[in-house]
Amino acid sequence: MPFADTGHIETKFLELAYADQSTFQKLDLYLPEGQAPSGGWPLIIFVHGGAWMMCDKRDVQLNSALSFIARGFAVASVNYRLSSEATFPAPVFDVKAAIRFLRAKADDYELDSSRYCLWGLSAGGHLVSLAGMTNDVSIMEDPHMGNADQSSTVGAVVSFYGPTQLDDMDPHLVATGAGTPDHGLPDSPEARLLGGKPADHPARVIAANPETWVTASCPPFFLAHAPADPIVPVQQSIRLAGRITAIAGAGRVTLRLVENAGHATPEFEASDVVEAVHNFLMKSLAIAD
């Protein structure tokens, strides 16, 4: 996959280690130019997709998030342990360790630690949804990975075409007729993440499903999905949005259906989608124009 366009960004800190259990536990931090606002820069913590088994924090999928630097946001892009190295819940622990690290370093990089949000695509959308839903859930993070005195909570979550019910991927694909129902196979990305077929690990699936953890105090969510997504069926976002609405209220979730799009296609980078994300973050993080 091509790399993101970062050449124009002057202030950046690359390969920052947020934990020491793996060479993948590193992040890149990009800052806007000029003087930080009072309180520091709001921060987007980006988590890449790739079926939990491939891709990198500098891939081209980062470009939409990087466009927010010109809008006054700092952007951190996080690598995490892939399924070839560690199974669930390791990647979620990594995302939360990265949040704690960035909160511990907020003063060093002039970040506003009260205005952190998560943005993920596909598998990254799953991880940010799970991390955001489990704000303050101790069993869903490992404080021994560092900065145990820091919070891993975030104020908003943006998920593009992220899985949310790993055990229902195939039934949803059958219902839409948009793709091949192969997520329950022994070598599927979901099986590699979980350490075995989803059907063989029901308790692990429940823990890995973001919808399991929805509470009345969950952060605001922005979900974007294509109705004809052939890989992650649109019902994954529709059902999560419905559950958030039922438990936390309709004002806690925005569901954006991107027509004429597929999975990870350029339509998600369109200006109207990016503008909708910007408006959502400005409101959710209480940032003045």
C-alpha positions as CSV (number, residue, x, y, z in Angstrom):
1,M,0.0,0.0,0.0
2,P,1.4,3.5,-0.8
3,F,2.5,5.8,2.0
4,A,0.5,8.8,3.2
5,D,1.6,12.3,2.1
6,T,3.5,13.6,5.0
7,G,6.3,15.5,3.3
8,H,4.6,18.9,3.7
9,I,4.2,18.4,7.5
10,E,7.2,20.2,9.2
11,T,6.6,19.3,12.8
12,K,6.6,15.6,13.4
13,F,7.9,13.0,15.8
14,L,8.4,9.6,14.3
15,E,8.7,6.1,15.8
16,L,7.8,7.1,19.4
17,A,7.7,3.9,21.5
18,Y,4.5,3.8,23.7
19,A,5.3,0.4,25.1
20,D,8.2,-2.1,25.0
21,Q,6.7,-5.5,24.4
22,S,7.0,-5.3,20.6
23,T,8.6,-3.4,17.8
24,F,5.1,-2.6,16.5
25,Q,4.3,-0.6,19.6
26,K,5.2,2.7,18.1
27,L,3.4,5.8,16.9
28,D,4.1,8.9,14.8
29,L,2.9,12.3,15.9
30,Y,2.2,15.2,13.6
31,L,1.6,18.7,14.8
32,P,0.1,21.9,13.2
33,E,2.4,24.8,12.5
34,G,2.3,27.9,14.7
35,Q,1.4,28.5,18.3
36,A,-0.8,26.0,20.0
37,P,-4.1,27.3,21.3
38,S,-4.7,27.8,25.0
39,G,-4.8,24.3,26.5
40,G,-3.0,22.7,23.6
41,W,-3.9,21.0,20.3
42,P,-6.8,18.7,20.2
43,L,-5.6,15.2,19.1
44,I,-6.8,12.7,16.6
45,I,-5.4,9.2,17.4
46,F,-5.6,7.3,14.2
47,V,-5.6,3.4,14.0
48,H,-5.0,1.8,10.6
49,G,-7.0,-1.0,9.0
50,G,-5.8,-4.2,7.4
51,A,-7.8,-7.1,8.7
52,W,-5.8,-6.9,12.0
53,M,-3.0,-8.6,10.1
54,M,-1.3,-6.1,7.8
55,C,-0.7,-2.5,6.9
56,D,1.1,0.3,8.7
57,K,0.7,3.6,10.5
58,R,2.1,5.5,7.5
59,D,-0.1,4.0,4.8
60,V,-2.1,6.2,2.5
61,Q,-5.3,5.5,4.5
62,L,-3.9,8.1,7.0
63,N,-4.5,10.9,4.5
64,S,-8.0,12.0,5.6
65,A,-6.9,12.3,9.2
66,L,-3.8,14.2,8.2
67,S,-5.9,16.8,6.4
68,F,-7.1,17.8,9.9
69,I,-3.7,19.2,10.7
70,A,-4.6,22.2,8.6
71,R,-7.8,22.5,10.7
72,G,-5.8,22.8,14.0
73,F,-5.7,19.2,15.1
74,A,-2.6,17.2,16.0
75,V,-2.6,13.6,14.6
76,A,-1.0,10.5,16.1
77,S,-0.9,7.4,13.9
78,V,-0.5,4.2,15.9
79,N,0.9,0.8,15.0
80,Y,-0.2,-2.2,17.0
81,R,0.6,-5.8,17.3
82,L,-0.9,-7.7,14.3
83,S,-2.6,-11.1,14.6
84,S,0.6,-12.9,13.4
85,E,2.3,-11.8,16.6
86,A,-0.5,-11.6,19.2
87,T,-4.3,-12.3,19.4
88,F,-7.1,-10.4,21.0
89,P,-7.1,-8.4,23.3
90,A,-3.5,-7.4,22.5
91,P,-4.3,-4.8,19.8
92,V,-6.9,-3.1,22.0
93,F,-4.4,-3.1,24.9
94,D,-1.9,-1.4,22.5
95,V,-4.4,1.3,21.4
96,K,-5.1,2.1,25.1
97,A,-1.4,2.1,26.0
98,A,-0.8,4.6,23.1
99,I,-3.6,6.8,24.5
100,R,-2.0,6.7,28.0
101,F,1.4,7.5,26.6
102,L,0.1,10.5,24.6
103,R,-1.7,11.8,27.7
104,A,1.5,11.4,29.8
105,K,3.4,13.4,27.1
106,A,0.7,16.0,26.5
107,D,2.7,18.9,28.0
108,D,5.8,17.9,26.0
109,Y,3.9,18.2,22.7
110,E,1.4,20.9,23.6
111,L,-1.6,18.6,23.4
112,D,-5.0,19.2,25.0
113,S,-5.4,16.0,27.0
114,S,-9.1,16.7,27.5
115,R,-9.7,16.7,23.8
116,Y,-8.5,13.3,22.5
117,C,-10.5,11.3,20.0
118,L,-10.0,8.1,18.1
119,W,-10.4,7.5,14.3
120,G,-10.0,4.1,12.7
121,L,-10.7,2.4,9.4
122,S,-12.0,-1.2,9.0
123,A,-10.1,-3.3,11.5
124,G,-8.9,0.0,12.9
125,G,-12.5,1.0,13.2
126,H,-13.2,-2.1,15.2
127,L,-10.3,-1.3,17.6
128,V,-11.2,2.3,18.1
129,S,-14.8,1.4,18.7
130,L,-13.9,-1.2,21.3
131,A,-11.3,1.1,22.9
132,G,-13.8,4.0,23.1
133,M,-16.7,1.8,24.3
134,T,-14.5,0.5,27.1
135,N,-13.5,3.8,28.6
136,D,-12.6,3.1,32.2
137,V,-13.1,-0.7,31.9
138,S,-10.0,-2.0,33.6
139,I,-10.1,-5.6,32.2
140,M,-9.8,-4.1,28.7
141,E,-6.3,-2.6,29.2
142,D,-3.0,-3.6,30.6
143,P,-1.5,-1.0,32.9
144,H,1.8,-2.9,33.0
145,M,2.4,-1.6,29.5
146,G,3.2,1.8,30.9
147,N,1.8,5.1,32.2
148,A,-0.7,3.3,34.5
149,D,-1.4,6.6,36.2
150,Q,-2.9,8.0,33.0
151,S,-6.4,7.7,31.7
152,S,-7.1,6.0,28.3
153,T,-10.5,7.6,27.9
154,V,-11.4,9.6,24.8
155,G,-14.0,12.2,24.0
156,A,-15.2,10.9,20.6
157,V,-14.8,8.0,18.2
158,V,-14.9,8.0,14.4
159,S,-15.2,4.5,12.8
160,F,-15.2,4.0,9.0
161,Y,-16.6,0.6,8.0
162,G,-15.5,-1.1,11.2
163,P,-16.7,-4.6,12.3
164,T,-18.8,-4.5,15.4
165,Q,-20.3,-8.0,15.7
166,L,-17.7,-10.5,14.7
167,D,-20.0,-13.5,14.9
168,D,-22.6,-11.9,12.6
169,M,-20.4,-10.9,9.7
170,D,-21.4,-13.8,7.5
171,P,-25.2,-13.7,8.2
172,H,-25.1,-10.0,7.4
173,L,-23.2,-10.5,4.1
174,V,-25.8,-13.2,3.2
175,A,-28.6,-10.7,3.9
176,T,-27.0,-8.0,1.7
177,G,-25.8,-10.3,-1.0
178,A,-22.8,-7.9,-1.4
179,G,-19.9,-10.2,-0.6
180,T,-18.6,-13.7,0.2
181,P,-19.5,-15.0,3.7
182,D,-16.1,-16.3,4.7
183,H,-15.5,-14.6,8.0
184,G,-16.2,-17.8,10.0
185,L,-13.5,-19.9,8.4
186,P,-10.4,-21.1,10.3
187,D,-8.1,-18.8,8.4
188,S,-10.3,-15.8,8.3
189,P,-9.0,-12.4,9.7
190,E,-11.5,-12.8,12.5
191,A,-10.2,-16.3,13.4
192,R,-6.6,-15.0,13.3
193,L,-7.5,-12.1,15.6
194,L,-9.4,-14.4,18.1
195,G,-7.0,-17.3,18.0
196,G,-9.6,-19.6,16.4
197,K,-12.9,-19.6,14.5
198,P,-15.5,-17.2,16.1
199,A,-17.9,-20.1,16.5
200,D,-15.4,-21.9,18.7
201,H,-14.8,-18.9,21.0
202,P,-18.1,-17.4,21.9
203,A,-16.9,-15.7,25.1
204,R,-14.0,-14.2,23.3
205,V,-16.3,-12.9,20.5
206,I,-18.6,-11.3,23.0
207,A,-15.6,-9.5,24.6
208,A,-14.3,-8.4,21.2
209,N,-17.7,-7.0,20.0
210,P,-17.9,-3.3,20.6
211,E,-21.7,-3.5,20.9
212,T,-21.2,-5.6,24.0
213,W,-19.8,-2.6,25.9
214,V,-22.3,0.1,25.0
215,T,-23.3,2.2,28.0
216,A,-25.3,5.3,28.6
217,S,-22.0,7.2,29.2
218,C,-20.2,6.1,26.0
219,P,-18.5,8.8,24.0
220,P,-20.1,10.2,20.9
221,F,-19.7,8.0,17.8
222,F,-19.5,8.9,14.1
223,L,-20.0,5.8,12.0
224,A,-19.5,5.8,8.2
225,H,-20.3,2.8,6.0
226,A,-21.2,1.9,2.4
227,P,-24.6,0.2,2.0
228,A,-23.0,-2.3,-0.5
229,D,-19.7,-2.9,1.4
230,P,-18.7,-6.4,0.3
231,I,-16.3,-7.1,3.1
232,V,-17.7,-5.6,6.3
233,P,-21.5,-5.5,5.9
234,V,-23.3,-2.3,6.5
235,Q,-25.5,-3.9,9.2
236,Q,-22.4,-3.8,11.5
237,S,-22.6,0.0,11.7
238,I,-26.4,0.1,11.5
239,R,-26.8,-2.3,14.4
240,L,-24.2,-0.5,16.6
241,A,-25.8,2.8,15.9
242,G,-29.2,1.4,16.9
243,R,-27.7,0.0,20.1
244,I,-26.1,3.3,21.0
245,T,-29.3,5.1,20.3
246,A,-31.3,2.7,22.5
247,I,-28.9,2.9,25.5
248,A,-27.3,6.4,25.2
249,G,-29.7,8.3,23.1
250,A,-29.9,9.4,19.5
251,G,-27.7,12.4,20.1
252,R,-24.7,10.1,20.9
253,V,-24.3,8.6,17.4
254,T,-24.1,9.8,13.8
255,L,-24.5,7.2,11.1
256,R,-23.3,8.3,7.6
257,L,-24.2,6.0,4.8
258,V,-21.8,6.7,1.9
259,E,-23.6,5.8,-1.4
260,N,-21.9,4.3,-4.4
261,A,-18.9,3.3,-2.3
262,G,-17.4,0.0,-1.5
263,H,-14.9,-1.0,1.3
264,A,-12.1,1.5,1.8
265,T,-12.9,3.3,-1.5
266,P,-12.2,6.9,-2.4
267,E,-15.7,8.1,-1.7
268,F,-14.9,8.1,2.0
269,E,-12.3,10.8,1.3
270,A,-14.8,13.1,-0.3
271,S,-15.0,16.6,1.0
272,D,-18.6,16.3,2.3
273,V,-17.6,13.2,4.4
274,V,-14.5,14.9,5.8
275,E,-16.5,18.0,6.6
276,A,-19.1,15.9,8.4
277,V,-16.3,14.4,10.5
278,H,-14.9,17.8,11.2
279,N,-18.3,19.2,12.4
280,F,-18.8,16.1,14.5
281,L,-15.4,16.5,16.2
282,M,-15.8,20.2,16.8
283,K,-19.1,19.6,18.5
284,S,-18.1,16.4,20.4
285,L,-14.9,17.9,21.7
286,A,-16.4,21.3,22.4
287,I,-13.9,23.1,20.2
288,A,-14.8,26.7,19.4
289,D,-14.6,27.8,15.8
